[in-house]
Amino acid sequence: MSWLGKLSHQRAPWVLLAVIATVFEATALYFQYAMDLAPCIMCIYQRTAVLGVLFAALLGCINPQNMYLRLVALASWLVASIWGFLLAKEHIMMQTTTDPFAFVCEFEPNFPSFMPLHEWLPSFFAATGDCGNIDWQFMGLSMPGWMQVIFAVMAVVAIIITLSSFFYKPKAS
């Protein structure tokens, strides 16, 4: 438990989390531009949740020894992961429902008016696909299915690291 608790106090695990989130973002762009898979609104929201994990990781990189900054980074990581999980779950329901009126797939993201990301960076945040389409599968799971797994793993790891960090007592120097 001490080893796990020490992780949030070190910069390297935060850098690793930032690299992982960056790889997921790059993969999303590869699917969009190299494989020509148009992202839907739910894909864009999940992409934003991964950016939340990236933001949390970068926050943790700044000064992992600072308790307040570390707690904000851990909380942000957990919130972004759970939010992403819930988005992916809703997206799966959109893809598998037989009721055409159960879910509405919007075409424009509902970002706050003070931060219209889809207008500032449309190549990254503009939704052009249909939420109900299953254009890609791997091992029987669609893209939101895999994102649900990824976000679940991120959330579980965030919970374990957060709880472990409360039991870690740094040695006095």
N, C-alpha and C positions, 0 to 999 in steps of 0.2 A: 504494500500500500504506500510505503514511503517513496518508492521509485515513481509510481504513478503521480503522487502528489507533487513531486519535484518537477514534473514535466511543465506545468503551467508557469513555473518560476524561471524557466529557461527560454532563450530566444529560439533555439533550433526547432523545437516542436511547432512553434508559431509560424516559423518560416516554412516548415513542411506543410502545414495546413494551408498557408497562402499559395504554395506551389500547387497543391492538390486542387484548390478552388480555381486557380488560373488554368490548369489543365482541363477542368470541366468546362470552363468558359470557352477555351480554344476549341474543345471538342464540339460544343454547340455551334460555334461559327463554322467549323468544318462541315457539320451536317447541313447547315444552312447554305453555305456558299459552294462547297465542293460537291456535296451530294444533292444539292438543289431541293432540300426539304424545307418547305416554308414553315416558319414558327407561328403557332397560333398564340392567342392572348395568354393562355395558360402556360405555354412554353416560355413566353416573355416574363411572366410573373415568377416562374421557377428559376429562370436565368437571373432575375433580380434577387431571389433568395440566395442563390450561390454567390452573388456579389456581396450580400450581407455577411456570408461566411468569410469571404475574402476581406471585407472591411474589418471584421472581428479579428482575423488573423493578423492583419497589419497593425491594428491597435495593440494586440498582444506583443508584437515585435518591438514596439516603441520602447517600452520599459517593463519587461515581465516581472521585475522585482517590486514595482509599485503596486501595492495591494488594490487600490481603487481602480487603476487602469486595467489591471488583470481581471478584476471582478466584472468590470464593464465589458471587457473582451469576451470573457466566458459567457456572460449573460447574452451578449449579442450573438455569439456563436450558437447558443442553445435556441434562442428565439428564431433566428434565421433558419436553422435546421428543422425545427418543428413547423414553422410556417411553410417551408418548402415541402415537407412531408404532407401537410394538409392540402396544399395546392395540387401536388401529384395525385393524391387520393381522389380529389374532386375531378381532376382531369381523367383519371381512369374511369370514374363513374360516367363522365360525359361520353367516353368512347364505348362503353359497354351497355348503356341504357337503350331500351327499346322504345321509350317514350320520347318522341321528338320535341316535346314541349317541356321536358323536365329541366333542361339546362339551356341557357342562352350563351352562345360563344360571341362575345363582343369582338369588334375589329380594332378598336382603339383602346390602348391601355388607360386605366383609371389612375394615373399618377397624380400626385397633388399639383395644384395649379402653380405653386411656387417652384416646382421641379418637374417640368414636362419632359422627361427623359426621351420619350419617343419623338419629340420635336428637336431636341438638342442633338441626338445621336440616332437617327432613324435606322441606320444600317445595323444597329445592335438591338434597338428596342421596338421597332415597328413590327406589328403582327400582320402577317399576310396569309396565314394558313387557317384551316378549319379544325376546331378542337375535337370534333368527332372522328376525324380521319385517323386511321392507323397506317402510317406510311412506312414504318420501320419496325422490325421486331428482331430480337435476339434471344435465343433459348426460350421462346414462348412468351416473352415479356415485351410490351411496347415501350417506347421511350419514357412515358410517365411511370410505367411499372418499374423500370430501372431507376428512375429518379426517386421514386418512393423508397426503394431499397437503399440508395445512396444517402438520402436524407435521414432515413432511420438509423443507419450506421453512424452518420455524423452526430445525430442527436444522442445516441447511446454513448458514444465516445465522449461527447461534451459533458454528459451527466456524470460519467465515471471520473473524468479528469476534474470536474468541478468538485464533486464530493471528496475525492482523494486530496485535493488541494487544501481542504479544511483540516485534514489530519496531518498534513506535513508541517513540521516545525523546522525552519531553517536553523542551522547551527550558528551560534554566535561567533563572530570573528574578532 
